[in-house]
Amino acid sequence: MHSTLLKNASAVIPNAQLLINVVRQRVRQLIRGHRPLIEAPPGMGYCDIALSEVIAGKLSFEAVPGVKPDSSFAPIVTFPGVTTQKKAP
């Protein structure tokens, strides 16, 4: 993976987590046999192809309605009456 491709792709999708997930899903598709959306020279890696597709504007993401893309994960809630300590054998 080339760092220049990563910098250019992060300009298109500024959120690193979204960029990782877009590239991950596209690499999975390429491994399964899907054709690249851009003209890729022989020997170019799957990750480089996916990043180049993001830079070319062929790949993007769509926000889910009602969910903020920068929101953190839901807090872990413990059930009442449950102890977290292990019992001695």
C-alpha positions in Angstrom: 0.0 0.0 0.0 1.5 3.3 -1.0 1.3 6.2 1.5 0.5 8.7 -1.3 -2.6 6.8 -2.2 -3.6 6.7 1.4 -3.2 10.5 1.8 -5.1 11.2 -1.3 -7.9 8.9 -0.4 -8.2 10.4 3.1 -8.8 13.7 1.4 -11.9 12.2 -0.3 -13.1 10.4 2.8 -11.7 12.3 5.8 -13.0 9.9 8.5 -10.4 7.2 8.9 -12.8 4.5 10.1 -15.1 5.0 7.2 -12.2 4.9 4.8 -10.9 1.6 6.3 -14.4 0.0 6.0 -14.9 1.2 2.4 -11.5 -0.1 1.4 -11.9 -3.4 3.4 -15.2 -4.2 1.7 -13.9 -3.4 -1.8 -10.8 -5.5 -1.2 -13.1 -8.4 -0.2 -15.0 -7.9 -3.4 -11.9 -7.8 -5.5 -10.6 -11.0 -3.9 -13.8 -12.7 -4.8 -13.4 -11.9 -8.4 -15.1 -8.6 -9.0 -13.5 -6.4 -11.7 -11.7 -3.2 -10.8 -13.7 0.0 -11.5 -10.5 1.7 -12.8 -7.8 0.6 -15.2 -5.2 -1.1 -13.0 -1.8 -2.1 -14.2 -0.7 -5.7 -13.7 0.8 -6.4 -10.3 -1.1 -3.7 -8.4 -2.3 -4.9 -5.1 -6.0 -5.1 -4.1 -5.7 -2.4 -1.5 -4.0 0.0 -3.9 -6.8 -0.6 -6.4 -9.4 0.1 -3.8 -7.7 3.3 -2.7 -7.3 4.4 -6.4 -11.0 3.8 -6.9 -11.8 6.0 -3.9 -9.5 8.8 -5.3 -11.1 8.5 -8.7 -14.6 9.0 -7.2 -15.8 5.5 -8.1 -16.3 4.5 -4.5 -18.0 6.5 -1.8 -20.2 5.9 1.3 -23.7 6.7 2.3 -24.6 7.8 5.8 -27.4 5.8 7.6 -30.3 8.1 8.5 -30.5 8.9 12.2 -26.9 7.7 12.9 -24.1 10.2 13.3 -20.9 8.9 11.6 -18.7 10.3 14.4 -20.8 8.8 17.3 -19.0 6.5 19.7 -20.0 3.0 20.5 -22.8 2.2 22.8 -21.7 2.0 26.5 -21.5 -1.5 28.1 -24.4 -2.0 30.5 -24.2 -4.7 33.2 -27.3 -6.6 34.0 -28.6 -6.2 37.6 -27.8 -9.1 39.9 -24.9 -10.3 37.9 -21.5 -10.4 39.5 -18.4 -9.9 37.3 -16.0 -11.9 39.6 -15.2 -15.5 38.8 -16.1 -18.2 41.2 -13.3 -20.2 42.9 -13.0 -23.8 41.6 
